C-alpha cells in the first residue's frame, strides 16, 4: 500500500513542485487562512470573489493546525498538504473496497483510483473539495462498518459533521451515495435497516439546516438557480420522495436482481462501452454543446488508457452478482450516474465535470473486480505478467493526468514564483488604487489586501487601444458586471500572454494577441517592475534573432508583432503603473 500511496501522491504533487501556487482559486484559500489568523475566528468575514468559501473551513483549519506549531511558510504549506490529502483518499477507499470485496480486489482498486486522471487532477489542488473527498471516503467507510462494528457510529457522526464543514458538493454527492446504498439494499432484501434511515435523516437534515441557516450563499446563490423552486420545498420533496420510495419497495416487494451474462456478451459490452466513451469525447469536442464542459479531439490519445480501464467496469458489474455486497456497489454507481446525467440535462458545467471525478470511486472498484476475475480465469498461468501489464496501464493513465485536463477544462491554474515577487514589490509601494489582473492573480492580490478586478475587467485585456470607450470605462472602474475603484496598476505574467487570460475560475481562458498586449508598451502604461525566471527559452543570440526576424517561437507565435521585447525567460511577471495624468491631459485635449 505504501507504493500505491506514493504513486498517488507523486501524481497529485507535480504542480506543487513546479509552481509557487496551483489553482485559479489558490489565493482565496490562502487569503482565508490569513483572515482566520487575523480575526482569530474559524468563520472570518469574507469580501473576496464568490460567496461561500468562508463557510467551509476544514482545509484552512488543517493547514493552520500544522502552521501554528511549525511556522512553515503558509503558502508553501497549503499547496503541499493538498496532494497528501488527495493520496489519503485513495488509501481510505482501499479499506472501503476491502470491506465490500476482498483484499486483492481492494489493492487493484486503490491502484486504479490512484492513476485516474480526473480524480488525480482535482485532488491535486489546495481546495475545500480535496478535503471534502477525504471526509466523504472516511464517512462512507464508517457507514459501511457500523453494521458490524457499533463503535463506528459515533465516529461516523463526527466524520459526517466534518464533511459538511469541508465542502458542499462533496456532501451532496455523499448523501446521493448513501441513499443509493440504502435503496439498492432495499431492492435486494425488501427490508430497511432503521439505523440506516436514522443516519440518512440525520445527514440530510443537518446538511440542509447548515446551508439554510448558516452557509446561506450555498442555498441562495448555488442551489436556487439550479432547482427553480424554493429550497425548503426541494428539501421536503427530496426527503419525502426518498423515504416513500423505500417504503413502496418493501411494501410491494419490488426486487432488482440483474441476471449475469456470459463471457462472450461481456466482451461485446466492453467494446460497446469503449466506443461510447470515444463517441462521448467526440460529441463534447463541440464546445457549444451547452454544458460548458468540452473535450478536445487532441485529448483522445491521452484518454485511451483511462478509457480501457473504464470499459472493464462493465465486466465488473456482471461479476459482482455473486458478491455479498453487490447492492452497495450498484447503488453507489447508479445514483452517481443519475447525478451525472441530471447535470447534463440542466447543462451545469461544474456538476458535469465533478460527477466524472466522483464516479472514479465505483468505476475503479468495478474495473478492479474485472481485472482480478479475468486474470484468474484467462491468465492464471502468467498472472504476474498480466498484473504487470495492468500496472503499466495504470501508470500511463496517471501520467496523462495534466495533459487530459489541459484538453478538457482549459483552465489556467499555474502561478509562477515571479507572480509572488511582483506582489511583494506592490506591497512596498502600497497602492491605494485597484490592481488589475486575471482571476488567478486577482485572488492572490486580494489575499494580500489589494483591491482587484477579478473577472470584471475584460476590454482592458482585449482592446487594441486604451482609448477604446469600453477599455476606458474599465480603467475608471466601471467593469463588466461589477465596479471597482480606478485602476492604478496592471499585473501581467507569462501565463496570461502565452496561455490565455483566466477571467472566470471555471471558464476557458481567453487569448490575448500581440495587438492587445502592445498597448501596455506605451503611455499611459509604464513598466515599473519585472521579475523573470533564470530558465531561458533559448540562448540570448537565438532570442534576439527571433525578435529581429519575427521567427515563430512555440510559446509566443506572435513574437514578431510585439512593439517591445518580452523577457527571454520561461516565466516572467510585469507590473505596470497607469499614468492618470497622461489620461486626463489626453482627454482634455481631445
C-alpha positions in Angstrom: 0.0 0.0 0.0 2.9 2.3 0.6 3.9 2.2 -3.1 0.3 3.0 -4.1 0.2 5.9 -1.7 3.5 7.2 -3.1 2.3 6.8 -6.7 -1.0 8.7 -5.8 1.0 11.4 -4.0 3.6 11.9 -6.8 0.9 12.3 -9.5 -1.0 14.8 -7.4 2.1 16.7 -6.1 3.7 17.5 -9.5 2.1 21.0 -9.8 3.1 21.9 -6.2 6.7 21.1 -7.1 6.7 23.1 -10.4 4.9 26.3 -9.3 4.7 28.7 -6.4 0.9 28.2 -6.4 -1.5 25.9 -8.1 -5.2 26.6 -8.8 -7.1 29.6 -10.0 -8.7 30.0 -6.6 -5.5 29.3 -4.6 -5.4 33.0 -3.5 -8.9 32.7 -1.9 -7.9 29.7 0.3 -4.6 31.3 1.2 -6.3 34.6 2.0 -8.8 32.9 4.2 -6.1 31.2 6.2 -4.6 34.6 6.7 -8.0 36.1 7.7 -8.5 33.3 10.3 -5.2 34.2 11.9 -6.0 37.9 11.7 -9.6 37.7 13.1 -9.0 34.7 15.4 -12.2 33.0 14.3 -12.9 30.0 12.1 -15.5 31.9 10.2 -13.9 35.2 9.3 -15.6 38.0 7.3 -15.2 37.5 3.6 -15.2 40.1 0.9 -13.4 38.3 -1.9 -14.6 36.6 -5.1 -17.6 34.2 -4.7 -19.8 33.9 -1.6 -19.4 30.7 0.4 -15.7 29.9 0.8 -15.5 31.0 4.4 -18.3 28.7 5.5 -16.3 25.5 4.8 -13.2 25.9 7.0 -11.7 22.4 7.3 -8.9 22.9 4.7 -7.9 26.1 6.5 -8.1 24.6 9.9 -6.0 21.5 8.9 -3.4 23.8 7.3 -3.3 26.2 10.3 -3.1 23.2 12.8 0.3 22.4 11.2 1.4 26.0 10.6 0.9 27.3 14.2 3.4 24.9 15.9 5.8 24.7 13.0 5.7 28.2 11.4 6.3 26.7 8.0 5.6 29.2 5.2 1.9 29.2 5.0 1.5 29.4 1.2 4.0 26.5 0.8 2.3 24.5 3.5 -1.1 25.0 1.9 0.0 23.7 -1.5 1.9 20.7 -0.2 -0.9 19.5 2.1 -3.3 19.0 -0.8 -1.6 16.1 -2.6 -1.1 14.3 0.7 -4.8 14.6 1.4 -5.6 13.5 -2.1 -3.4 10.4 -1.8 -5.0 9.6 1.6 -8.4 9.4 -0.1 -7.0 6.6 -2.2 -5.9 4.7 0.9 -9.3 5.2 2.6 -11.1 3.9 -0.5 -8.8 0.8 -0.3 -10.5 0.0 3.0 -13.9 0.6 1.5 -13.2 -1.7 -1.4 -11.8 -4.3 1.1 -15.0 -4.1 3.2 -17.1 -4.6 0.1 -15.0 -7.2 -1.7 -11.6 -8.7 -0.7 -8.0 -7.7 -0.2 -6.8 -8.5 -3.7 -9.6 -6.5 -5.4 -9.1 -3.7 -2.9 -5.4 -3.3 -3.8 -6.2 -3.2 -7.5 -9.0 -0.7 -6.8 -6.6 1.6 -4.9 -4.0 1.4 -7.7 -6.7 2.2 -10.3 -8.0 5.1 -8.4 -4.5 6.5 -7.8 -4.0 6.7 -11.5 -7.4 8.0 -12.5 -6.6 11.4 -14.2 -9.9 13.0 -13.3 -9.6 12.2 -9.6 -5.9 12.9 -9.5 -6.2 16.3 -11.1 -8.9 17.6 -8.8 -7.3 16.3 -5.6 -4.0 17.9 -6.5 -5.5 21.3 -5.5 -5.3 23.0 -2.2 -9.1 23.4 -2.2 -12.1 22.6 0.1 -13.1 20.0 -2.5 -9.9 17.9 -1.8 -10.7 17.8 1.9 -14.3 17.0 1.0 -13.1 13.9 -0.8 -11.2 12.8 2.3 -14.1 13.1 4.7 -16.5 11.6 2.1 -14.5 8.5 1.9 -13.9 8.3 5.7 -17.7 8.8 6.3 -18.6 6.1 3.7 -16.1 3.6 5.3 -17.6 4.2 8.7 -21.2 3.9 7.3 -20.3 0.5 5.9 -18.6 -0.6 9.1 -21.3 0.5 11.5 -23.5 -2.6 10.8 -21.0 -4.9 12.4 -18.9 -2.5 14.5 -21.2 -0.4 16.6 -18.2 1.6 17.9 -18.1 3.1 14.4 -21.3 5.0 14.8 -20.1 8.0 17.0 -17.1 8.4 14.7 -19.5 8.3 11.7 -21.4 11.2 13.2 -18.2 13.2 13.8 -16.9 12.5 10.3 -20.2 13.5 8.7 -20.2 16.8 10.5 -16.6 17.4 9.4 -17.7 16.6 5.8 -20.5 19.1 6.0 -17.9 21.7 7.2 -15.5 20.7 4.4 -17.3 21.1 1.0 -20.9 21.5 -0.1 -20.8 19.4 -3.3 -18.9 16.6 -1.7 -21.6 16.5 1.0 -24.4 16.4 -1.7 -22.6 13.6 -3.5 -22.2 11.7 -0.2 -25.9 12.0 0.5 -26.6 10.7 -3.0 -24.3 7.7 -2.5 -25.8 6.9 0.9 -29.3 7.0 -0.5 -28.1 4.8 -3.4 -26.8 2.2 -1.0 -29.9 2.1 1.2 -32.1 2.0 -1.9 -30.3 -1.0 -3.5 -30.2 -2.8 -0.2 -34.0 -2.5 0.0 -34.3 -3.7 -3.6 -32.2 -6.7 -2.8 -33.6 -7.7 0.6 -37.1 -6.0 0.7 -36.3 -4.6 4.1 -34.9 -1.4 5.6 -32.4 -1.0 8.3 -33.9 1.6 10.7 -30.3 2.6 11.7 -29.7 3.4 8.0 -32.8 5.6 7.8 -32.0 7.3 11.0 -28.5 8.2 9.7 -29.8 9.2 6.3 -32.3 11.5 8.0 -29.6 13.0 10.2 -27.1 13.8 7.5 -29.8 15.1 5.2 -31.4 17.4 7.8 -28.1 18.6 9.3 -26.7 19.5 5.9 -29.9 21.4 4.9 -30.0 23.3 8.2 -26.3 24.2 8.0 -26.8 25.5 4.5 -30.1 27.2 5.1 -29.4 28.8 8.5 -25.6 29.4 8.3 -23.9 28.9 4.9 -26.8 30.7 3.2 -25.0 31.5 0.0 -25.0 27.8 -0.8 -28.8 27.8 -0.8 -29.5 31.2 -2.4 -26.5 31.6 -4.8 -25.7 28.0 -5.8 -28.8 25.8 -5.3 -31.7 28.0 -6.0 -30.7 28.9 -9.6 -30.4 25.2 -10.4 -33.6 23.8 -8.9 -36.0 26.6 -9.8 -38.2 26.0 -6.7 -37.8 27.3 -3.1 -35.0 25.3 -1.3 -37.3 24.3 1.6 -39.8 22.8 -0.9 -37.0 21.0 -2.7 -35.7 19.5 0.6 -39.1 18.3 1.7 -39.8 16.8 -1.8 -36.3 15.1 -1.8 -36.6 13.6 1.7 -40.2 12.6 1.5 -39.7 11.0 -2.0 -36.7 9.1 -0.8 -38.5 7.7 2.2 -41.7 7.0 0.2 -39.6 5.1 -2.4 -38.0 2.9 0.2 -41.4 2.2 1.8 -43.0 1.3 -1.5 -40.1 -1.1 -2.4 -40.7 -3.0 0.9 -44.5 -2.9 0.8 -44.7 -4.0 -2.8 -41.7 -6.4 -2.5 -40.0 -4.9 -5.6 -36.7 -6.6 -6.3 -33.8 -5.8 -8.5 -31.8 -8.8 -9.3 -29.8 -8.5 -12.6 -29.0 -11.7 -14.3 -25.4 -12.3 -15.2 -24.5 -12.6 -18.8 -22.0 -14.9 -20.5 -18.4 -14.1 -21.3 -19.0 -13.5 -25.0 -21.5 -10.8 -24.2 -19.1 -9.3 -21.7 -16.5 -8.7 -24.5 -19.2 -7.2 -26.7 -20.3 -4.8 -24.0 -16.7 -3.9 -23.1 -16.2 -2.8 -26.7 -19.6 -1.0 -26.7 -18.6 1.0 -23.6 -15.2 1.8 -25.2 -16.9 3.1 -28.4 -19.5 5.0 -26.3 -16.7 6.8 -24.4 -14.9 7.7 -27.6 -18.2 9.0 -29.1 -18.9 10.9 -25.9 -15.5 12.6 -26.3 -16.1 13.5 -29.9 -19.6 14.8 -29.1 -18.2 17.0 -26.4 -15.4 18.3 -28.6 -18.2 20.6 -29.8 -17.6 23.4 -27.4 -21.1 25.0 -27.6 -22.9 21.7 -26.8 -24.5 23.5 -23.9 -22.8 22.3 -20.7 -19.7 24.5 -20.9 -17.7 21.2 -20.5 -15.7 20.3 -23.6 -13.1 17.7 -24.6 -10.8 18.4 -27.5 -10.1 15.7 -30.1 -6.4 16.0 -29.2 -7.3 14.5 -25.8 -8.3 11.1 -27.3 -4.8 9.6 -27.4 -4.2 10.6 -23.8 -7.6 9.3 -22.7 -7.2 5.8 -24.3 -5.5 4.1 -21.3 -8.2 5.5 -19.0 -11.0 4.5 -21.3 -9.6 0.9 -21.5 -9.7 0.8 -17.7 -13.2 2.4 -17.5 -14.5 -0.1 -20.1 -13.5 -3.0 -17.9 -16.1 -1.8 -15.3 -18.9 -3.4 -17.3 -17.4 -6.8 -16.7 -17.0 -5.9 -13.0 -20.7 -5.0 -13.0 -21.5 -8.5 -14.2 -19.2 -10.3 -11.8 -20.4 -8.6 -8.6 -23.7 -10.6 -8.8 -22.2 -13.4 -6.6 -20.7 -11.0 -4.1 -22.4 -10.3 -0.7 -22.2 -6.5 -1.0 -23.2 -6.1 -4.7 -26.1 -3.9 -3.7 -23.8 -1.3 -2.1 -21.6 -1.2 -5.2 -24.6 -0.9 -7.6 -26.3 1.7 -5.5 -23.1 3.8 -5.5 -22.7 3.7 -9.2 -26.3 4.0 -10.3 -27.0 7.1 -8.2 -23.8 8.8 -9.3 -24.7 8.1 -12.9 -28.1 9.6 -12.2 -26.4 12.7 -10.8 -24.1 12.9 -13.9 -26.9 12.7 -16.4 -29.1 15.1 -14.4 -26.2 17.6 -14.6 -26.0 17.1 -18.3 -29.8 17.7 -18.5 -29.6 21.0 -16.7 -26.4 21.9 -18.6 -24.4 22.7 -15.5 -20.7 22.5 -16.4 -19.4 22.3 -12.8 -21.6 19.4 -11.9 -20.8 17.5 -15.1 -17.1 17.8 -14.5 -17.4 17.0 -10.8 -19.6 13.9 -11.5 -16.9 12.4 -13.6 -14.5 12.9 -10.7 -16.7 11.2 -8.1 -17.6 8.4 -10.5 -14.0 7.4 -10.3 -14.7 5.6 -7.0 -17.2 2.9 -8.0 -15.8 2.6 -11.5 -12.3 1.9 -10.1 -13.8 -0.8 -7.9 -15.7 -2.4 -10.7 -12.7 -2.3 -13.0 -10.6 -4.0 -10.3 -13.2 -6.7 -9.9 -13.0 -7.3 -13.7 -9.2 -7.4 -13.8 -8.9 -9.9 -10.9 -11.6 -12.1 -12.4 -10.1 -12.0 -16.0 -6.6 -12.8 -14.8 -7.9 -15.7 -12.6 -9.9 -17.2 -15.5 -7.8 -16.5 -18.5 -4.3 -15.7 -17.5 -3.7 -17.7 -14.3 -0.5 -19.3 -15.7 1.0 -15.8 -16.4 -0.7 -13.8 -13.7 2.5 -11.9 -12.8 2.8 -10.7 -16.4 -0.9 -9.9 -16.6 -0.9 -7.9 -13.4 2.3 -6.1 -14.5 0.6 -5.2 -17.8 -2.3 -3.7 -15.9 0.0 -1.8 -13.6 1.8 -0.3 -16.7 -1.7 0.8 -18.0 -2.4 2.5 -14.7 1.0 4.2 -14.7 0.3 5.6 -18.2 -3.2 6.7 -17.2 -1.8 8.6 -14.2 1.0 10.1 -16.4 -1.6 11.6 -18.7 -3.4 13.5 -15.8 -2.4 17.0 -16.7 -2.4 16.5 -20.5 -6.0 15.2 -20.2 -7.2 18.1 -18.1 -5.4 20.6 -20.3 -7.5 19.4 -23.2 -10.8 19.3 -21.3 -11.1 22.1 -18.8 -8.8 24.7 -20.5 -8.2 26.3 -17.1 -5.0 28.2 -16.5 -4.0 27.4 -12.9 -0.3 27.8 -12.9 1.0 30.5 -10.6 4.8 31.1 -11.2 7.1 32.3 -8.4 7.5 35.5 -10.4 3.9 36.5 -9.6 4.7 36.3 -5.9 7.8 38.6 -6.5 5.5 41.1 -8.3 3.1 41.1 -5.4 5.9 41.6 -2.9 7.0 44.6 -4.9 3.5 46.0 -4.9 3.5 45.7 -1.1 6.5 48.0 -0.9 4.6 50.8 -2.7 1.2 50.1 -1.0 -1.0 51.2 -3.9 -4.5 52.5 -2.9 -5.9 52.2 -6.4 -7.2 48.9 -7.9 -4.6 46.4 -9.2 -5.9 44.7 -12.4 -5.1 41.1 -13.3 -6.8 37.9 -14.3 -8.6 35.6 -11.8 -5.6 33.6 -10.8 -3.6 36.6 -9.8 -6.5 38.7 -8.6 -7.3 36.2 -5.8 -3.7 36.4 -4.6 -3.8 40.2 -4.7 -7.0 40.0 -2.6 -5.2 37.7 -0.1 -2.5 40.4 0.4 -5.1 43.1 0.9 -5.2 44.8 -2.5 -8.4 45.9 -4.4 -8.5 44.0 -7.6 -10.6 43.4 -10.8 -11.2 39.6 -10.8 -13.2 38.9 -14.0 -14.9 42.3 -14.2 -12.2 43.7 -16.4 -12.4 42.4 -20.0 -11.8 45.1 -22.5 -8.6 46.1 -20.6 -7.1 42.9 -21.9 -8.7 42.5 -25.3 -8.9 46.1 -26.7 -6.1 47.1 -29.0 -6.2 50.7 -27.7 -6.8 52.1 -24.2 -8.8 54.9 -25.7 -11.5 52.4 -26.7 -14.6 53.5 -24.8 -15.1 50.2 -23.1 -11.5 49.9 -22.0 -11.5 53.5 -20.7 -14.6 52.8 -18.7 -12.9 49.8 -17.1 -9.9 52.0 -16.2 -12.2 54.3 -14.4 -13.7 51.3 -12.5 -16.8 50.5 -14.4 -16.3 46.8 -15.1 -18.3 44.2 -16.9 -20.8 43.1 -14.3 -19.1 44.8 -11.3 -17.4 48.0 -10.3 -14.2 48.9 -8.5 -12.0 51.9 -7.8 -9.9 53.4 -10.6 -7.2 51.0 -11.9 -3.8 52.2 -10.8 -1.7 49.2 -11.6 -1.7 46.2 -14.0 -0.1 42.9 -13.4 0.6 40.6 -16.4 2.6 37.4 -16.3 3.9 34.9 -18.9 0.8 32.6 -18.4 -1.6 35.4 -19.4 0.3 36.2 -22.6 1.4 32.6 -23.5 -1.6 30.5 -22.4 -4.5 33.0 -22.0 -6.2 35.3 -19.6 -8.2 33.3 -17.0 -11.2 35.6 -16.4 -13.5 33.1 -14.7 -12.3 30.3 -12.4 -14.3 27.7 -14.3 -14.2 29.2 -17.8 -11.9 28.7 -20.8 -9.0 31.2 -20.9 -9.1 34.0 -23.5 -6.1 34.5 -25.7 -4.5 38.0 -25.7 -2.7 38.6 -29.1 0.1 40.9 -29.9 -2.1 43.9 -30.9 -3.8 43.7 -27.5 -0.6 43.4 -25.5 1.2 46.1 -27.4 -0.9 48.9 -25.7 0.8 48.1 -22.4 4.2 49.1 -24.0 3.0 52.7 -24.4 1.5 55.5 -22.4 -0.5 55.6 -20.2 1.1 52.3 -19.0 4.5 52.5 -17.5 6.6 49.4 -16.8 7.8 49.7 -13.2 8.8 46.2 -12.2 9.7 42.9 -13.9 10.5 39.6 -12.4 11.8 36.7 -14.6 13.0 33.2 -14.1 16.5 32.1 -14.6 15.4 29.4 -17.1 15.6 30.8 -20.6 13.5 29.7 -23.6 16.6 29.7 -25.8 20.1 31.3 -26.0 20.2 35.1 -25.9 21.6 35.1 -29.5 18.7 32.9 -30.8 16.2 35.0 -28.9 17.5 38.3 -30.5 17.4 36.6 -33.9 13.8 35.5 -33.3 12.9 39.1 -32.3 14.6 40.6 -35.3 13.2 38.3 -37.9 9.8 37.6 -36.2 10.6 33.9 -36.1 7.9 31.6 -34.8 8.5 30.7 -31.1 6.4 27.9 -29.7 5.4 29.8 -26.5 4.7 33.1 -28.4 3.8 32.6 -32.1 3.2 36.4 -32.4 6.6 37.4 -31.1 7.5 39.3 -34.3 4.5 41.6 -33.9 5.4 42.9 -30.4 6.4 46.6 -30.2 8.9 45.8 -27.4 10.5 42.5 -26.5 9.4 40.3 -23.6 11.9 38.6 -21.4 13.8 35.6 -22.7 12.6 33.5 -19.7 10.4 30.5 -19.1 8.2 32.6 -16.7 8.0 36.3 -16.0 5.7 38.8 -14.4 5.4 42.6 -15.0 3.8 45.4 -13.1 2.6 48.5 -15.0 1.6 51.8 -13.4 -1.3 53.6 -15.0 -0.4 57.3 -15.6 -3.6 59.1 -14.8 -2.1 62.5 -15.5 -1.5 61.4 -19.1 -5.0 60.0 -19.4 -6.6 63.2 -18.1 -4.5 65.5 -20.2 -5.3 63.4 -23.3 -9.0 63.6 -22.6 -8.8 67.3 -22.0 -7.0 67.9 -25.3 -9.3 65.6 -27.3 
